[in-house]
Amino acid sequence: MVKRFGKNPEGKRLQRIKSSPNYRDGSFRNVEHTSVNPKDVSMFRILKKMITRPSTVSPSAELPNVKTNLKELTAGFPTLVWFGHSSYFLKVNDFRILVDPVFSGNASPFRFFGKAFSGADHYDAEEIPQLDLLVLTHDHYDHLDYPSISKLHEKTKRIVTSLGVGAHLETWGVKNDKITELDWWETQEIGSGIKITATPSRHFSGRTFKRAQTLWSSFVLEIFGLRIFLGGDSGYDGSFKNIGEKFGPFDLALLECGQYGKYWPQIHMFPEQTVKAGQDLQAKKVVPVHWGKFVLSHHPWNEPIQRFTAAAEESGLAYYAPKIGEAVNITNQNNQEPWWLFEHKTEANE
């Protein structure tokens, strides 16, 4: 169990962190002033709200899903497969990318908390093909999963992550020469026609009680003429517009849309803010993620996608919300099916 927690940076890695312009007074800082609970709501009040969550936070039946054989995926177009929450697979030409994989069935180190919804956990690490690139946005348990990394790293050529996260990976047996840690605005060439840049997000990090010892990032992936924004976790701020001005327009932006709450409004976006972020990025299409797999807040499980689609349609933002496991051509228009609409348990949301 202790190994799952990972390890805080030390030695040369810590010295590099201390020289970062984003690290001040012993921790990483966001671009804009950010508080995890800006209204100073007590932790007791937050925990009480989480304990008394209504039944609608979970779906009443197995989620519609598709099982795609990723090892035999031969589509001749840029392909996305979403696994629920913030885990997804991208294949562009023959280059295979996996982002924030969580295949252990839990978004926490404890089996009794953060269990995946039925229908959202039909993939495991053994079904993932050889990977050219693994991207890890930050070290929270719903994005950095020790059991998954333990099974994936040996069939992964390259890992790109945020500054400091490599300390966890090395503790878990990942070879140092596979790991590239980036500070915000640093770029790494991955191969001919492929490069990745770490960009700011508005969030925090930490696998134990001590926060912000490793960086959290979004990433700009430029690959074979496509520009894809890998959003990670982020509250809304001016960084989206700044990134859009520097790198936009984007062919695709994968943006968080879920696990928000009025007690932590600065570290996760509300769905309407997700639409605004997509516009700021000059995204041609947005895929909303960070929903549909785990209960980490107290809103109904499908409220995020309903609010997002309503706001996107009102604003004219192009989007697609695939079923879990569905192989999607990211450069095409797709006929959206509201697969998330089916009967709930009847208890009212409070």
Secondary structure, 3 states (H helix, E strand, C coil): CHHHHCCCCCHHHHHHHHCCCCEECCEECCCCCCCCCCCCCCHHHHHHHHHCCCHHHCCCCCCCECCCCHHHCCCCCCEEEECCCCCEEEEECCEEEEECCCCCCECCCCCCCCECCCCCCCCCHHHCCCECEEEECCCCCCCCCHHHHHHHHHHECCEEEECCCHHHHHHCCCCHHHEEEECCCCEEEEECCEEEEEECCCCCCCCCCCCCCCCCCEEEEEECCEEEEECCCCCCCCHHHHHHHHHCCECEEEEECCCCCCCCCCCCCCHHHHHHHHHHCCECCEEEECCCCCCCCCCCCCHHHHHHHHHHHHHCCCECCCCECCEEECCCCCCCCCCCCCCCCCCCCC
